[in-house]
Amino acid sequence: MAQGIAAQTHSDREVIAPSLREIAADWSADQEVFRHTHWGKAMMWIFLLSDTFIFSCFLTGYMTMRSSAVLPWPNTAEVFALVIGGQKIPLILIAIMTFVLISSSGTMAMAVNFGYRRDKRKTAALMILTALFGATFVGMQAFEWTKLIFEEGVRPWANPMGAPQFGASFFMITGFHGLHVRCGVVLLLIIASKVARGHYDTAGDYSAVEIAGLYWHFVDLVWVFIFAFFYLW
């Protein structure tokens, strides 16, 4: 019995030891954490994972805050409605913003596709188009903030329509996401200029386009959750 256990233990060591050596070899590589994964992609995934925790904390805090609010929470369908043609249309601006940002994911995906085909003209053009979509989103968000501040009188510390926490949660969540979109627009324009100049043709590596795409798709995905939890709930 003892000999059987010892043999089994020795067999387990023979299996585990090579695995540990492979992990150590991967992490001790000079330029890449994982030998078959680009270091830039690995770092972007780590950054996005940490950002996921931050947005999750924001949205969880928002839901807790709203559930425990003593004063009535404003009806977002009415707060974010626009008057068009004499009729008040609820959430029309938010719907357009969402459509613009989701459309930008499509153009970014095509840019990555053409990047790996080494078609720098279409890649640069699609990245610039994606950046324009992002800038349009930021512009509409600025209009939304202006309307809420000057017409509705909402502040981070006060809200004439009900619970004062509404203003704090709105400016914190949408402002932090808007910052990500603005940073993404700058990143896309920088990489698009490098693509147009043939920088990545010389380097022989278009992975920077895909890395920028990962960031942009993450920003779009986060907005879907903000749209669902903040505007539709």
HUZITA-V394513 format. One line per field, one symbol per residue. burial: # if it has 9 or more other ideal C-beta (glycine too) atoms within 8 Angstrom, else .. A space follows every 10 residues. Layout:
burial = ???
This chain:
burial = .......... .......... ....##..#. .#....#.## ##.##..#.. ##.##..##. ###.##..#. ..##.#.### #.......#. ####.###.# #####.#### ##.##....# .###.##### #.######.# #.###.###. .#.#...##. ..######## ####.###.# ##.##.###. ######...# .....##### ########## .######### #..
